[in-house]
Amino acid sequence: MKRFADLFSRLDQTTRTNAKVEALATYFAEAPESDRLWTIALLSHRRPKRTVTTTRLREWAAERANVPLWLFEEAYPIVGDLAETIALILPDPSQDSDLPLTHWIGEVRALAALDETARKARVLAAWDRLDRTERFLFNKLITGGFRMGVSQKLMTRALSRATGVPEPDLAHRLMGDWTPESTSYEGLILTPDPSADLSKPYPFYLAYQLDEGPEALGDPALWAAERKWDGIRGQLILRGAEHHLWSRGEDLMTDRFPELARLIDFVPQGTVMDGEVLAFRDDAPLTFNALQKRIGRKTVPKKLLAEAPVILMAYDLLEWEGEDIRAAPYAERRATLESLVRPLPAEAPIRLSPLVDFDGWDRLAAERERSRELCAEGVMLKRLDSPYRDGRRKGDWWKWKVDPLTVDAVMVYAQQGAGRRANLFTDFTFAVWSGGDLVPFTKAYSGLTDEEFRRITSWVRRNTLERYGPVRAVKPEHVFEIAFEGIQESTRHKSGVALRFPRMARWRHDKPPGEANTLEDLRAMLAAYG
Amino acid sequence: MSEPLLIFTDRGICCPAGGFYIDPWRPVERAVITHGHADHARPGHSSYLATENAAPVMRHRLGDIRLETARYAEQRRIGDVTVSFHPAGHVPGSAQVRVERAGEVWVVSGDYKTADDGFCEPWEPVRCHAFVTECTFGLPVFKWRPQAEVVADLHAWWRANALDGRFSVIGAYALGKAQRVLAALNSSAGPILTHGAVEATNEVARAQGLPLPPTVRVTPETDLKAYPGALVVAPPSALGSPWMRRFGPASTGFASGWMALRGIRRRRAADRGFVLSDHADWDGLNAAIAATGAERVFVTHGYTQIFCRWLSEQGYDAAIVETEYEGESLDAPAEEEAA
């Protein structure tokens, strides 16, 4: 564990990418193979099954630290991380140990077969043999949610440096449904068998946001444009008479969208498509609000299937007739995709994402303005001669989103943040006017600079009107521009509306609170975009 | 029954029988000051009383004030009460204020730290009936390691950066923390540079005889090539500001109790966090309160609600007092930055 803890500290103690890659590459060259494989798994969000509930962990830690449970529970949100809270609150260990990472993962997995008393004894024994950092990591192995400040891209780069295998190949090998129990370092990284896993997805190609206009992209004739659909990105795999649907976060979503199973009847095996899962009815996409009801449901009730049926809005073809065609130019892949999808009957749950016709950037700008009425978030630009690459890379794909909706609102409540933001006021509630009253309608946590958070924190401390537990009512004095991506009706909120992705776009020092927007303004937006 | 020895008002902690306030935040006739930090020693009072060792920093910050000084433990009669200062271990000159009337003793701790840092006068417990305490780090997750271990980490970091040919820039509160860090360093390890705000306080500290290693103030004219691998001590807000550019790809760290929390360190995007606080940790607070023998405890600033509940469960008659003290901040008030 000391080697792994040392790796963690080295990654945690630098913000320089090169130093991180170097630390990882050294680790991948030197650590035992089973530790390497587990490290790769942890850094690609695969973790051992949870064998202890966090409730028990909290109780045991509080007991061991000799503090009442309520005190532990108060400290936890301030620290912002359960594994860290436990690591900090426990007394120093009485023993030293240096067993490999794989040993401790074995310990975590062994807990599953034990009764509660034995589990507690094993966990307390582990805590007593690990120092603060090791203990923090051990707790993370139990609770999951491992984040080490290393993206998968960076890990892949380090692994490539340590093994000599090119990055794109590694990125592909690391995708999909493997676990350290189901494979070996050798089998996954060094000599993989492509037919072993029919569900293995390709790495998604992700676009960068286009912040200026598209003019800098040069000749419009070299580019194709599509709508940027407001659904869930998905990679559909049809191989060996099975179908698999992967999300961008590498979750298998196959069972959540059962209607796509019918595609087996329409699309030949040996096909992999990239597209957007959209709620779709009467030949038009529904708003994201409709799809949202299906997110997080593992099984879908019939009523919802009828209300918000989904299709795949296909926009790229990665594998065709069993061949990986990602290196072919976009124009060619697109032509094959069109020949595949065009002839399909309307009952097939798939559509071809249409190309947006434009002869110059002005025309495209005008098309982009129509996005909201088409239930799209903006337009996508793809270079006609570009391959399908992996990860987020600049140059060949760009997303050009519509500007967010905005309202000017008055800050009325403030609450301290957690974790990274523990001693700052960062969580705010905003209100708009209704007659002479301020009606709260949204919370927002992000969008200000650290400097602005510090200033508002100092202001909140001096301008608190009342406290309700951790929440403070503050003088209605500051106006913020709240940006958001969508608005829908809500019976749970007093204001009657709920916003999607609200954040603070600007601190309007220039606006007195009396000039903030009104509830009528919000209702008008709901009517237009809800 | 007579009026309490101390009462809590919207101007500050008041001693009606003595006719003075302790660390008031609004202008008063007579202010008794625990230490020179901006949230405790504010401008605008008609007269001040503080320790001899706190006086230089207060004069430096507040200018030409009417300031009387006293030695630690020296007893003063003010009105109907006896007042004395006792070391708080927070920064040089910092004091707890003991107030006594007819055998009843109250102590206002200001900010304090129980561990000896080898730089300021070490904290001393003062027996009392009622104790007014801070609780900036009043949660059981805050447990400081011995200063020597943290300073050893700091030297190792400095050495590694120097070998890499990089500067090590450490952010430390300019008034107190920076000097404590400087005093703990092994000055033969390499050259030490300072930001102007830190050097201004260094000058005050040196003038009053505090032992600091030699430092060089960084100005636009400073030839940084003459100080390869130097350690640079700057106020926290200077890190990430344009002032930093002159040092190229330097490694950065902060010295603060808040660095105990990984999330806060990550928010500040520093490479390293050195957990060094001028406030008591959880065990320190509890030990200090127990050592006073007080039955009544008033908590002023920090995690007051949580800490007050904890003390009540431990059998103390505990209450929260609203004040305008701020405790340990990574961000110095603008006043100090400009100095």
Chai-1 contact restraints between the chains, C-beta under 6 A:
chainA,res_idxA,chainB,res_idxB,connection_type,confidence,min_distance_angstrom,max_distance_angstrom,comment,restraint_id
A,Q13,B,D271,contact,1.0,0.0,6.0,A-B,restraint_1
A,Q13,B,R272,contact,1.0,0.0,6.0,A-B,restraint_2
A,T14,B,D271,contact,1.0,0.0,6.0,A-B,restraint_3
A,T15,B,A269,contact,1.0,0.0,6.0,A-B,restraint_4
A,V67,B,P140,contact,1.0,0.0,6.0,A-B,restraint_5
A,E74,B,I306,contact,1.0,0.0,6.0,A-B,restraint_6
A,A75,B,L139,contact,1.0,0.0,6.0,A-B,restraint_7
A,A75,B,V141,contact,1.0,0.0,6.0,A-B,restraint_8
A,V79,B,V141,contact,1.0,0.0,6.0,A-B,restraint_9
A,V79,B,L261,contact,1.0,0.0,6.0,A-B,restraint_10
A,G80,B,G263,contact,1.0,0.0,6.0,A-B,restraint_11
A,E84,B,R262,contact,1.0,0.0,6.0,A-B,restraint_12
A,L88,B,V141,contact,1.0,0.0,6.0,A-B,restraint_13
A,I89,B,P140,contact,1.0,0.0,6.0,A-B,restraint_14
A,I89,B,V141,contact,1.0,0.0,6.0,A-B,restraint_15
A,G419,B,G263,contact,1.0,0.0,6.0,A-B,restraint_16
A,R420,B,G263,contact,1.0,0.0,6.0,A-B,restraint_17
A,R420,B,R266,contact,1.0,0.0,6.0,A-B,restraint_18
A,R420,B,R267,contact,1.0,0.0,6.0,A-B,restraint_19
A,A422,B,L261,contact,1.0,0.0,6.0,A-B,restraint_20
A,A422,B,I264,contact,1.0,0.0,6.0,A-B,restraint_21
A,R454,B,D331,contact,1.0,0.0,6.0,A-B,restraint_22
